[in-house]
Amino acid sequence: MTDQLQDRPSGFVRAGQSVIRFLRRMNAPAYPATEPAWTQGMTMAAVMIVFVILLLHPYDEWLSRTLSSHGRLREARHLTDIGLSQWYLIPAFAVAVCLIGIDWWGLARTRRVQFGLIYSQATFAFWAIALSGIFTNIAKFLIGRARPKFIDTLGPNAFSPFVSGYDFASFPSGHSTTMGAVGAVLALWFPRWRIAIILATMFIAFTRILVRAHYPTDVVAGYSVGFLLTVALARFLSGRRTAFVSDGRFWPKIRFRDNFW
């Protein structure tokens, strides 16, 4: 018995092996007859979102002034920090780190499935929010739109590309990107509440206008980026039967969810 325990790899070795297996699976081609990660419908949605942003842009200043000064909406301002990415990245990362180094094959099958489901979904949530945020931060740096606090001096059409910092990082909204990613993650986890979840996360993203941190077009762009990239990531994983599986529908199903309880 002692020899068997000594032969087992340490937690660090098991963690490294798990990372290597994950990277190999990500690099592998999708299983035959699986749906693509990005669909024509998603392309059409992206085009429509760009069209909406172009239509909405001339009204950015008026909407920003009107909504941020609306008395009844001020009470919703305290909800805006729900969109901070660290509220989701830190717990997801902590769960993934705690589970990645465990001795999976030393567990009973039921427990292994349960831990595997938690680990895979925590990892998915972390990367969905992180990758969406990275994409948005790159776009902020390249576009360099001035924040609404400069609306009286610079107006809503002031841009300074390749300028780092907070003042010229309005488009797209980072909080809204996080809410779009979180909304998609929760919609995948709780399909029965999908519409309510999407509407709730949209409203939280909307509060960025109330605190004059972003223009409406910033919010629309940010939420769309987070939502679409997260769904695309879930579909990509389902093609490799990691965390999700595809049944031919737009929304992939969580792998092993039926075996959790």
URMORA-V704616 format. One record per residue. N is the residue number from 1. SS is DSSP state (H for helix, E for strand, L for the rest). Layout:
n & ss
N & SS
N & SS
This chain:
n & ss
1 & L
2 & H
3 & H
4 & H
5 & H
6 & H
7 & H
8 & L
9 & L
10 & L
11 & H
12 & H
13 & H
14 & H
15 & H
16 & H
17 & H
18 & H
19 & H
20 & H
21 & H
22 & H
23 & H
24 & H
25 & H
26 & H
27 & H
28 & L
29 & L
30 & L
31 & L
32 & L
33 & L
34 & L
35 & L
36 & L
37 & L
38 & L
39 & L
40 & H
41 & H
42 & H
43 & H
44 & H
45 & H
46 & H
47 & H
48 & H
49 & H
50 & H
51 & H
52 & H
53 & H
54 & H
55 & H
56 & H
57 & H
58 & L
59 & L
60 & H
61 & H
62 & H
63 & H
64 & H
65 & H
66 & H
67 & H
68 & H
69 & L
70 & L
71 & H
72 & H
73 & H
74 & H
75 & H
76 & H
77 & H
78 & H
79 & H
80 & H
81 & H
82 & H
83 & H
84 & L
85 & L
86 & H
87 & H
88 & H
89 & H
90 & H
91 & H
92 & H
93 & H
94 & H
95 & H
96 & H
97 & H
98 & H
99 & H
100 & H
101 & L
102 & L
103 & L
104 & H
105 & H
106 & H
107 & L
108 & L
109 & H
110 & H
111 & H
112 & H
113 & H
114 & H
115 & H
116 & H
117 & H
118 & H
119 & H
120 & H
121 & H
122 & H
123 & H
124 & H
125 & H
126 & H
127 & H
128 & H
129 & H
130 & H
131 & H
132 & H
133 & H
134 & H
135 & H
136 & H
137 & H
138 & H
139 & H
140 & H
141 & H
142 & H
143 & H
144 & L
145 & E
146 & L
147 & L
148 & H
149 & H
150 & H
151 & L
152 & L
153 & L
154 & L
155 & L
156 & L
157 & L
158 & L
159 & E
160 & L
161 & L
162 & L
163 & L
164 & L
165 & L
166 & L
167 & L
168 & L
169 & L
170 & L
171 & L
172 & L
173 & L
174 & H
175 & H
176 & H
177 & H
178 & H
179 & H
180 & H
181 & H
182 & H
183 & H
184 & H
185 & H
186 & H
187 & H
188 & H
189 & H
190 & L
191 & H
192 & H
193 & H
194 & H
195 & H
196 & H
197 & H
198 & H
199 & H
200 & H
201 & H
202 & H
203 & H
204 & H
205 & H
206 & H
207 & H
208 & H
209 & H
210 & H
211 & L
212 & L
213 & L
214 & L
215 & L
216 & H
217 & H
218 & H
219 & H
220 & H
221 & H
222 & H
223 & H
224 & H
225 & H
226 & H
227 & H
228 & H
229 & H
230 & H
231 & H
232 & H
233 & H
234 & H
235 & H
236 & H
237 & H
238 & H
239 & L
240 & L
241 & L
242 & L
243 & L
244 & E
245 & E
246 & L
247 & L
248 & L
249 & L
250 & L
251 & L
252 & L
253 & E
254 & E
255 & L
256 & L
257 & H
258 & H
259 & H
260 & L
261 & L
